[in-house]
Amino acid sequence: ILVRLGLDSLILETQKRLWKKHSLIYSNVPGFEQRVHLLDATHTVERLAVYYPNMVSQSIFVSYCDKLCFSLTADYKQVEDPNALVSAFAEEISSWMEEINLQKSKIEN
C-alpha cells in the first residue's frame, strides 16, 4: 500500500531503523508436517526456501515434512564469502547427524 502511495522511502527508512537494532530474531513457529500443494493436488511442494526482505544478513531455518530447510542472505560488505558460511554449516550438520546416527545405532544394538 505504501508503495502505491509513493511512500517507498518511508519503508526503506523504517526497515533501516528497525533492523539495525537486531542481530538475531528467533521464532519457534512450527513448519508443515504434511506435504502441501500449490494451485492443485498435482503440484506438490518438495522443499521450502525462505527469506525475509530486510536490510540485515540472516539465516532462516524452516522445517517441512521432517526436513530442515536453510536459507542464507548475506550483505556482501559484511560477509566476504557466503558460500564458505553455507559449506561450514552443511559440514557441521552432517557431522552432527553422523554422531546422532552412531548414538542411535549403539542404543539399538
Secondary structure as GFF3:
##gff-version 3
##sequence-region A 1 109
A	DSSP	alpha_helix	8	19	.	.	.	ID=ss1
A	DSSP	beta_strand	58	64	.	.	.	ID=ss2
A	DSSP	beta_strand	67	73	.	.	.	ID=ss3
A	DSSP	alpha_helix	82	108	.	.	.	ID=ss4
###
